[in-house]
Amino acid sequence: MNESTVKYLAGLIDSDGSISFNFNNPNKDKSAYTLSLKVSIASSNAVDFHGFIASLPGLTGFGSVDRHGDKRQFTRWTVTSRSDLEMLAPRLVKHMFTKAKHLQRMLEKWREMRGRLISVDECNALREFSRASRCDTGPLKPKNFPSWGWLSGYLDGNGCFRSSRCKSGTYKGKQMYRQQCSVQAACHIGDVLVLEFIQRAHGGYIKKHSKSDNCMVWERNLGKSDRSFALSFLPRLVRHSKIKKHKIEQLIAFHHQQRLNEQTSTDEAIV
């Protein structure tokens, strides 16, 4: 797996991934357990997301895929084997932002306790360790700029590319419209550092989600007034995007078409 794919996967795990302990009961007596570590990504209802998650074992060379949910409607990629985790986790953690410290701590604790039986009390202590670890957000080392691979992964998970027509007034009795284009990224309020990281690199603004007090949203205009930014930003993302690639391509095509229309209008005016 090349480094660009690792960066993309790190961004996707930062947004939609899960890092957790599993407690296995080998003797079925509920008195002693073995510990395993699990890194996973589960799909949403989006068809493109299902397909991409199903492709991850072949794309990465790690993990396996299963179906889950009440009607087995979701696809989940999971990495649990010792050899896979030891090869994959150290590569991911270098590029992760939101969950880098968490993954590193979970990895070290799993290494410390794997291979031996642990008590019920130890299981409860490890659950509390995991909850506390997840609250400490941030990268292992300070990062100045999000890589395009990581950002593409994060936006493929918790991002949204929007394009819609809205009324802009009337002209000579006719209703006029304009195209609104933007990119958004969302996170839990406790992870807002990741949105600030993106904002420092690419501008925009951060606000509370309109439907949840526990969710924050970063938004950046990609409309006509910010065309130069859009045509610099979007082509870099589209090279790495897997799940929302077609939406990014639609925004790029919109700006190219608008520029072509303006050039045509200018040429006609000159003639």
DRENDO-1510 file (C-alpha; in Angstrom, 1 decimal, always signed):
<recs>
REC; n; res; u; v; w
REC; 1; MET; +0.0; +0.0; +0.0 .
REC; 2; ASN; +1.5; +3.3; -1.1 .
REC; 3; GLU; +1.9; +6.3; +1.3 .
REC; 4; SER; -0.8; +8.3; -0.5 .
REC; 5; THR; -3.4; +5.5; +0.3 .
REC; 6; VAL; -2.2; +5.4; +3.9 .
REC; 7; LYS; -2.8; +9.2; +4.2 .
REC; 8; TYR; -6.2; +8.8; +2.7 .
REC; 9; LEU; -7.1; +5.9; +5.1 .
REC; 10; ALA; -5.8; +7.9; +8.0 .
REC; 11; GLY; -8.2; +10.7; +7.1 .
REC; 12; LEU; -11.1; +8.4; +6.7 .
REC; 13; ILE; -10.5; +6.7; +10.1 .
REC; 14; ASP; -10.2; +10.2; +11.7 .
REC; 15; SER; -13.6; +10.9; +10.4 .
REC; 16; ASP; -15.6; +7.7; +10.3 .
REC; 17; GLY; -13.3; +5.1; +11.9 .
REC; 18; SER; -13.5; +3.3; +15.2 .
REC; 19; ILE; -10.6; +2.1; +17.5 .
REC; 20; SER; -11.7; -0.2; +20.3 .
REC; 21; PHE; -10.9; -3.1; +22.5 .
REC; 22; ASN; -12.6; -6.5; +22.2 .
REC; 23; PHE; -12.8; -8.9; +25.1 .
REC; 24; ASN; -12.9; -12.5; +24.2 .
REC; 25; ASN; -14.0; -15.3; +26.5 .
REC; 26; PRO; -12.1; -18.4; +25.6 .
REC; 27; ASN; -13.4; -20.6; +28.4 .
REC; 28; LYS; -17.0; -19.4; +28.2 .
REC; 29; ASP; -17.1; -19.0; +32.0 .
REC; 30; LYS; -17.1; -15.2; +32.1 .
REC; 31; SER; -14.3; -15.0; +34.6 .
REC; 32; ALA; -11.3; -14.4; +32.4 .
REC; 33; TYR; -10.9; -12.8; +29.0 .
REC; 34; THR; -8.3; -12.2; +26.4 .
REC; 35; LEU; -7.8; -8.7; +24.9 .
REC; 36; SER; -7.8; -7.8; +21.2 .
REC; 37; LEU; -7.6; -4.5; +19.4 .
REC; 38; LYS; -9.9; -3.5; +16.6 .
REC; 39; VAL; -9.6; -0.8; +13.9 .
REC; 40; SER; -12.7; -0.5; +11.7 .
REC; 41; ILE; -14.7; +1.6; +9.3 .
REC; 42; ALA; -18.4; +1.0; +8.8 .
REC; 43; SER; -20.3; +2.3; +5.7 .
REC; 44; SER; -23.2; +4.7; +5.7 .
REC; 45; ASN; -26.3; +4.2; +3.6 .
REC; 46; ALA; -24.4; +5.6; +0.6 .
REC; 47; VAL; -24.0; +3.1; -2.2 .
REC; 48; ASP; -20.5; +4.4; -3.1 .
REC; 49; PHE; -19.4; +4.0; +0.5 .
REC; 50; HIS; -20.5; +0.3; +0.6 .
REC; 51; GLY; -18.5; -0.5; -2.5 .
REC; 52; PHE; -15.4; +1.3; -1.3 .
REC; 53; ILE; -15.5; -0.4; +2.1 .
REC; 54; ALA; -15.9; -3.8; +0.5 .
REC; 55; SER; -12.8; -3.1; -1.6 .
REC; 56; LEU; -10.5; -2.2; +1.3 .
REC; 57; PRO; -9.0; -5.7; +2.0 .
REC; 58; GLY; -7.8; -5.8; -1.7 .
REC; 59; LEU; -6.8; -2.2; -1.7 .
REC; 60; THR; -4.8; -2.2; +1.5 .
REC; 61; GLY; -3.8; -5.9; +1.9 .
REC; 62; PHE; -5.2; -5.8; +5.5 .
REC; 63; GLY; -8.4; -6.8; +7.3 .
REC; 64; SER; -11.7; -8.4; +6.3 .
REC; 65; VAL; -15.2; -7.3; +5.5 .
REC; 66; ASP; -18.5; -8.3; +7.0 .
REC; 67; ARG; -22.1; -7.1; +7.1 .
REC; 68; HIS; -23.8; -5.7; +10.2 .
REC; 69; GLY; -27.0; -3.8; +11.3 .
REC; 70; ASP; -30.5; -5.1; +12.0 .
REC; 71; LYS; -30.9; -6.0; +8.3 .
REC; 72; ARG; -27.2; -6.5; +7.6 .
REC; 73; GLN; -27.5; -3.3; +5.6 .
REC; 74; PHE; -24.0; -1.9; +6.4 .
REC; 75; THR; -20.6; -3.0; +5.3 .
REC; 76; ARG; -17.7; -2.9; +7.8 .
REC; 77; TRP; -14.0; -3.3; +7.3 .
REC; 78; THR; -12.2; -4.6; +10.3 .
REC; 79; VAL; -8.5; -5.1; +11.2 .
REC; 80; THR; -7.9; -7.3; +14.2 .
REC; 81; SER; -5.1; -9.7; +13.5 .
REC; 82; ARG; -1.8; -9.1; +15.3 .
REC; 83; SER; +0.3; -9.1; +12.2 .
REC; 84; ASP; -2.0; -6.7; +10.3 .
REC; 85; LEU; -2.2; -4.3; +13.2 .
REC; 86; GLU; +1.6; -4.2; +13.8 .
REC; 87; MET; +2.1; -3.4; +10.1 .
REC; 88; LEU; -0.8; -1.0; +9.6 .
REC; 89; ALA; -1.2; +1.0; +12.8 .
REC; 90; PRO; +2.3; +2.6; +13.0 .
REC; 91; ARG; +1.9; +3.8; +9.4 .
REC; 92; LEU; -1.5; +5.3; +10.0 .
REC; 93; VAL; -0.7; +7.0; +13.3 .
REC; 94; LYS; +1.9; +9.2; +11.6 .
REC; 95; HIS; -0.7; +10.8; +9.4 .
REC; 96; MET; -3.8; +10.9; +11.6 .
REC; 97; PHE; -4.9; +14.0; +13.4 .
REC; 98; THR; -8.0; +13.5; +15.5 .
REC; 99; LYS; -7.4; +10.0; +16.7 .
REC; 100; ALA; -3.6; +9.7; +16.5 .
REC; 101; LYS; -3.0; +9.9; +20.2 .
REC; 102; HIS; -5.9; +7.5; +20.9 .
REC; 103; LEU; -4.6; +4.9; +18.4 .
REC; 104; GLN; -1.1; +5.1; +19.8 .
REC; 105; ARG; -2.2; +4.6; +23.4 .
REC; 106; MET; -4.6; +1.8; +22.5 .
REC; 107; LEU; -1.8; +0.1; +20.5 .
REC; 108; GLU; +0.6; +0.3; +23.4 .
REC; 109; LYS; -1.9; -0.9; +26.0 .
REC; 110; TRP; -2.8; -3.9; +23.8 .
REC; 111; ARG; +0.8; -4.8; +23.3 .
REC; 112; GLU; +1.2; -4.7; +27.1 .
REC; 113; MET; -1.7; -6.9; +27.9 .
REC; 114; ARG; -2.2; -9.2; +25.0 .
REC; 115; GLY; -1.5; -12.9; +25.3 .
REC; 116; ARG; -2.7; -13.3; +28.9 .
REC; 117; LEU; -6.0; -13.8; +30.7 .
REC; 118; ILE; -7.5; -10.7; +32.3 .
REC; 119; SER; -10.2; -10.4; +34.9 .
REC; 120; VAL; -13.6; -8.7; +34.8 .
REC; 121; ASP; -12.2; -5.8; +36.8 .
REC; 122; GLU; -9.4; -5.4; +34.3 .
REC; 123; CYS; -11.9; -5.4; +31.4 .
REC; 124; ASN; -13.8; -2.6; +33.1 .
REC; 125; ALA; -10.6; -0.6; +33.7 .
REC; 126; LEU; -9.7; -1.0; +30.1 .
REC; 127; ARG; -13.1; +0.2; +28.9 .
REC; 128; GLU; -12.6; +3.3; +31.0 .
REC; 129; PHE; -9.1; +3.7; +29.7 .
REC; 130; SER; -10.4; +3.6; +26.1 .
REC; 131; ARG; -13.1; +6.3; +26.9 .
REC; 132; ALA; -10.6; +8.6; +28.5 .
REC; 133; SER; -8.1; +8.1; +25.7 .
REC; 134; ARG; -10.6; +9.0; +23.0 .
REC; 135; CYS; -11.3; +12.4; +24.7 .
REC; 136; ASP; -7.7; +13.4; +24.2 .
REC; 137; THR; -7.8; +14.6; +20.6 .
REC; 138; GLY; -4.8; +15.5; +18.4 .
REC; 139; PRO; -1.8; +14.4; +16.4 .
REC; 140; LEU; +1.3; +12.8; +17.8 .
REC; 141; LYS; +3.4; +15.7; +16.6 .
REC; 142; PRO; +2.2; +19.2; +15.6 .
REC; 143; LYS; +1.1; +19.5; +12.0 .
REC; 144; ASN; +1.1; +22.7; +10.0 .
REC; 145; PHE; -0.9; +21.7; +6.9 .
REC; 146; PRO; -3.3; +18.8; +6.1 .
REC; 147; SER; -2.0; +16.6; +3.3 .
REC; 148; TRP; -4.3; +16.3; +0.3 .
REC; 149; GLY; -4.6; +12.5; +0.8 .
REC; 150; TRP; -5.6; +12.9; +4.5 .
REC; 151; LEU; -8.0; +15.8; +3.7 .
REC; 152; SER; -9.6; +13.8; +0.9 .
REC; 153; GLY; -10.2; +10.9; +3.3 .
REC; 154; TYR; -11.6; +13.1; +6.0 .
REC; 155; LEU; -14.0; +14.8; +3.6 .
REC; 156; ASP; -15.0; +11.5; +2.1 .
REC; 157; GLY; -16.1; +10.5; +5.6 .
REC; 158; ASN; -17.4; +13.6; +7.3 .
REC; 159; GLY; -17.5; +16.0; +4.4 .
REC; 160; CYS; -20.2; +17.3; +2.1 .
REC; 161; PHE; -19.9; +19.0; -1.3 .
REC; 162; ARG; -22.9; +21.1; -2.0 .
REC; 163; SER; -24.2; +22.7; -5.2 .
REC; 164; SER; -27.7; +24.2; -5.5 .
REC; 165; ARG; -29.6; +26.9; -7.3 .
REC; 166; CYS; -31.1; +29.7; -5.2 .
REC; 167; LYS; -33.2; +32.8; -6.0 .
REC; 168; SER; -31.2; +35.9; -6.4 .
REC; 169; GLY; -33.9; +38.4; -7.3 .
REC; 170; THR; -35.8; +39.5; -10.4 .
REC; 171; TYR; -34.7; +41.3; -13.6 .
REC; 172; LYS; -37.2; +42.8; -16.0 .
REC; 173; GLY; -39.9; +40.7; -14.4 .
REC; 174; LYS; -38.0; +37.4; -14.6 .
REC; 175; GLN; -36.8; +35.4; -11.7 .
REC; 176; MET; -33.0; +35.2; -11.5 .
REC; 177; TYR; -31.0; +32.4; -9.9 .
REC; 178; ARG; -27.5; +31.8; -8.8 .
REC; 179; GLN; -25.5; +28.7; -8.1 .
REC; 180; GLN; -24.4; +28.2; -4.5 .
REC; 181; CYS; -21.4; +25.9; -4.1 .
REC; 182; SER; -19.5; +24.9; -0.9 .
REC; 183; VAL; -17.7; +22.2; +1.0 .
REC; 184; GLN; -18.4; +21.3; +4.6 .
REC; 185; ALA; -16.8; +19.1; +7.2 .
REC; 186; ALA; -18.4; +18.0; +10.4 .
REC; 187; CYS; -17.2; +16.7; +13.7 .
REC; 188; HIS; -18.2; +16.2; +17.4 .
REC; 189; ILE; -17.7; +19.3; +19.4 .
REC; 190; GLY; -14.9; +17.6; +21.3 .
REC; 191; ASP; -12.9; +17.1; +18.1 .
REC; 192; VAL; -13.2; +20.8; +16.9 .
REC; 193; LEU; -9.4; +21.0; +16.7 .
REC; 194; VAL; -9.6; +19.1; +13.4 .
REC; 195; LEU; -11.9; +21.7; +11.9 .
REC; 196; GLU; -9.6; +24.5; +13.1 .
REC; 197; PHE; -6.7; +22.6; +11.5 .
REC; 198; ILE; -8.5; +22.6; +8.1 .
REC; 199; GLN; -9.6; +26.2; +8.5 .
REC; 200; ARG; -6.1; +27.5; +9.1 .
REC; 201; ALA; -5.0; +25.9; +5.8 .
REC; 202; HIS; -8.0; +26.7; +3.6 .
REC; 203; GLY; -10.0; +29.5; +5.3 .
REC; 204; GLY; -13.8; +29.4; +5.7 .
REC; 205; TYR; -15.6; +29.5; +9.0 .
REC; 206; ILE; -16.7; +27.2; +11.8 .
REC; 207; LYS; -20.2; +27.1; +13.3 .
REC; 208; LYS; -22.5; +24.9; +15.3 .
REC; 209; HIS; -24.5; +22.4; +13.4 .
REC; 210; SER; -28.1; +23.7; +12.9 .
REC; 211; LYS; -29.6; +20.4; +14.2 .
REC; 212; SER; -27.2; +19.4; +17.0 .
REC; 213; ASP; -25.5; +21.2; +19.8 .
REC; 214; ASN; -22.9; +18.5; +20.0 .
REC; 215; CYS; -21.7; +18.9; +16.4 .
REC; 216; MET; -19.5; +21.5; +14.7 .
REC; 217; VAL; -19.3; +22.3; +11.0 .
REC; 218; TRP; -16.5; +23.9; +8.9 .
REC; 219; GLU; -17.7; +25.5; +5.7 .
REC; 220; ARG; -15.8; +27.1; +2.8 .
REC; 221; ASN; -17.5; +28.8; -0.2 .
REC; 222; LEU; -16.7; +27.3; -3.6 .
REC; 223; GLY; -19.0; +29.5; -5.6 .
REC; 224; LYS; -18.3; +31.9; -8.5 .
REC; 225; SER; -16.8; +34.6; -6.3 .
REC; 226; ASP; -14.2; +32.1; -5.1 .
REC; 227; ARG; -13.6; +30.3; -8.4 .
REC; 228; SER; -9.8; +30.7; -8.3 .
REC; 229; PHE; -9.7; +29.0; -4.9 .
REC; 230; ALA; -12.1; +26.3; -6.0 .
REC; 231; LEU; -10.1; +25.5; -9.1 .
REC; 232; SER; -7.0; +25.2; -7.0 .
REC; 233; PHE; -8.6; +23.3; -4.1 .
REC; 234; LEU; -10.8; +20.8; -5.9 .
REC; 235; PRO; -8.4; +19.3; -8.4 .
REC; 236; ARG; -6.0; +18.4; -5.6 .
REC; 237; LEU; -8.7; +16.7; -3.7 .
REC; 238; VAL; -10.1; +14.7; -6.6 .
REC; 239; ARG; -6.8; +13.0; -7.2 .
REC; 240; HIS; -7.2; +11.1; -3.9 .
REC; 241; SER; -11.0; +11.0; -3.3 .
REC; 242; LYS; -12.6; +7.5; -3.5 .
REC; 243; ILE; -16.2; +8.0; -2.3 .
REC; 244; LYS; -17.2; +11.5; -3.3 .
REC; 245; LYS; -15.1; +11.9; -6.3 .
REC; 246; HIS; -18.0; +12.4; -8.7 .
REC; 247; LYS; -19.4; +15.3; -6.6 .
REC; 248; ILE; -16.0; +17.0; -6.7 .
REC; 249; GLU; -15.8; +16.5; -10.5 .
REC; 250; GLN; -19.3; +18.1; -10.9 .
REC; 251; LEU; -18.1; +21.2; -9.1 .
REC; 252; ILE; -14.9; +21.4; -11.2 .
REC; 253; ALA; -17.0; +21.0; -14.4 .
REC; 254; PHE; -19.4; +23.8; -13.2 .
REC; 255; HIS; -16.5; +26.2; -12.8 .
REC; 256; HIS; -15.0; +25.3; -16.1 .
REC; 257; GLN; -18.4; +25.7; -17.9 .
REC; 258; GLN; -18.9; +29.1; -16.2 .
REC; 259; ARG; -15.5; +30.3; -17.3 .
REC; 260; LEU; -16.2; +29.1; -20.9 .
REC; 261; ASN; -19.6; +30.9; -20.9 .
REC; 262; GLU; -18.0; +34.1; -19.7 .
REC; 263; GLN; -15.2; +33.9; -22.3 .
REC; 264; THR; -17.8; +33.3; -25.1 .
REC; 265; SER; -19.9; +36.3; -23.9 .
REC; 266; THR; -16.7; +38.5; -23.9 .
REC; 267; ASP; -15.8; +37.4; -27.5 .
REC; 268; GLU; -19.3; +38.1; -28.7 .
REC; 269; ALA; -19.2; +41.6; -27.1 .
REC; 270; ILE; -15.9; +42.4; -28.9 .
REC; 271; VAL; -17.3; +41.3; -32.2 .
</recs>
